[in-house]
Amino acid sequence: MEDSKKIEEFEAKIAAGQKIEPKDWMPEAYRKQLIRMMSQHAHSEIVGMLPEGNWITRAPSLRRKAILLAKVQDEAGHGLYLYSATETLGIDRTELLSQLHTGKAKYSSIFNYPTLTWADIGAIGWLVDGAAIMNQTALARGSYGPYSRAMVRICKEESFHNRQGYEIMMHLAQGTPEQKEMAQDALNRWWWPAIMMLGPSDDQSPNSEQLMRWKVKMESNDAIRQRFIDRTVPQAEFIGLTIPDKDLKFDAATGHYTHGPINWEEFFEVIKGNGPCNAKRLKARTDADKKGRWVREAAVAYAAKREKEKLIA
Amino acid sequence: MSDTQWPLWEVFVQANPGIPHKHVGNVHAADAEMAIQNARDVYTRRSEGISIWVVPAAAISASSPEDQGAFFEPSNDKPYRHPTFYKIPEGVKYL
């Protein structure tokens, strides 16, 4: 049994706004939940490179191509910060990757949708990164030091992702009727998945009071979703695009938008592995891991050889 | 040979000349040279640094959080190490 005095001290520290650091004592449930959340987040950054990487060779201009390359490189960096931060909880990266490859660990549902047109790259930056920022700015206030610091850094970089996506949509929306239609089509396909990626509604996912108290979770899914909708709807209106929700309306009394019903059945199917691209994404990751293995081994052999040469010389 | 993700290196970045290197995170790399290159790509993509140090994570020894109180206690009861401990009459200059 865990020492109740230790738990008391741990909770007092969090209540006082202090961060928990890797070598500090922490309850097993706290460690487990963080490993689950942080590794899921790391996997999402890495798998998230796939749908966007799909368009690097076909970006419509050199400017767009350079931007997309930089964005995808940022996602790789975010994955690395997060794997590193997760490792501080006493699990190594080989184990984390094996959990992804065997399907034991999940990644964000959103990356199981295909990127069919160039406008999808705009929609991802605007909506998917936009929704992720809502979630991540909340997590930056969380209690675990390494996770919170990674979030602060990631949020700063995501802001570029968000803006470049909106700029793509804006240009298309102001272009030819075909281009505008392409932007609207991308919004139609990405809106609901983006709304859903913020997680099940509060009545389906009772936020454990404990996770809130431990500042592992900072806000409920529905609260974050509401903020995302409130901020994003006027952005769509500004560029003349229509949110694909006929029930969406502004409630002057509350100052918030109310939205139509969310198709949670689709969300849970995608989580279970039955989304349009689940198998493709996982195969791309496991292939990369297998094909990269000789590179990892060669680098270690080369480092050992150079070390030996240094000793002789 | 079992699969490897390479040894872990702690990364320190100096943001500007004349200030200390600060810990920013870590990277996996086969050797020091690769660790410095990876650290550049991961931690200084937006001109965050002018110099990078990498240290094998296994080479770092740290004080223990459990002993924090007792370990740092000797400095807590010596307020006379701070200039504010001394009462100097008003009017005395340059002290």
Interface residues (C-beta under 8 A of the other chain):
Chain A: E21 K23 D24 W25 A70 Q73 D74 G77 L80 Y81 S84 A85 E87 D92 R93 T94 L97 A150 E157 R293 R296 E297 A299 V300 Y302 A303 R306 E307
Chain B: M1 D3 T4 Q5 W6 L8 G25 N26 V27 H28 A30 D31 M34 D41 V42 R45 R46 A62 S64 P65 E66
